[in-house]
Structures are given as C-alpha cells and as structure tokens.
C-alpha cells in the first residue's frame, strides 16, 4: 500500500515539475517579444494555450529521462536537493539534445543554439527542485515499515486503585 501511495506522490511531483518547467520555457522563449514596449497588451487566452503546450512539450519529452532519474534516486535513497537539481538539469539537457540533429560521421550535434540549451537546462534545474520539494525529500521511504507506536508510560503509583 505504501508503494501505491509513493507512486501517486511521484506522479504529482512529476506533473508539478513539468508545469513549472513548461512555464519557464514559454516565458523565456517569449521574453524578447514581451520586452517590446510597442506590442501592446498580451491576450490571456494565448498565454494559457502557450502554457498548456509548454506543459505538454516538457512532460512528453522529459518522461523517460525523468523516470530514469526517479528510479535511481528511489533505489539509492537519494534525498539531496542538489542531486535533484543536477538530475533535472540533465533531463533538460537530454530533452534539448533530443531535438537537435546529430551527425554520426563527425559525432557532433549540429545547430545547437546556446540560449535554447541554457533555457532547457535551467528549466530542468528548477523542475528538479520542484520535484524534490514534493516527492524527493522522502525518496525510498516506502520501503521502511511504519514503526509501531510506543506504549504509554506507566501510571503513577498513587493513582492505581490497588495501591495501599
């Protein structure tokens, strides 16, 4: 039963991390457009749609790399915030490099945009920290059974009915 509860916490933590990561990616990629003062107000419906697509994009591409990081941290009881931030950065890096063409002859990625790489890695770091706040602090706790409650302390001798 503890494992099922832990899987639910992991799923909720993953969704929250993807939502925050998607928000960072959308905001960072649209920042040059927002900084133009002559563009006028931004339609809220458009922002909602972009955030939804950002969430779907991040959660779709980050699912497999994030599952690997979660499996490692759960297996080895890793509860460090730094480990989750580094793992999130690696997931963000893997998501970005998964979209960039790779040339097998020269063993190089072609077309890497440094700003986009930094945005995805930074979003992964923040998403890893959000996941740690929700689910990472208690990684591997489902393996330990809950200890039985301690028995109550004995009553004072004067309060017993059989005392003289």
Buried (B, 14 or more C-beta within 10 A) or exposed (E): EEEEEBEEBBEEBBBBBBBBBBBBBBBBBBEEEEEEEEEEEEEEEEEEEBBEEBBEBBBEBBEEBBEEBBEEBBEEEBBBEEBBBBBBBBBBBBBBEEEEEEEEEEEEEEEEEEEBBEBBBBBBBBBBBBBBBBBBBEBBBBEEEEEEEEEEEEEEEEEEEEEE
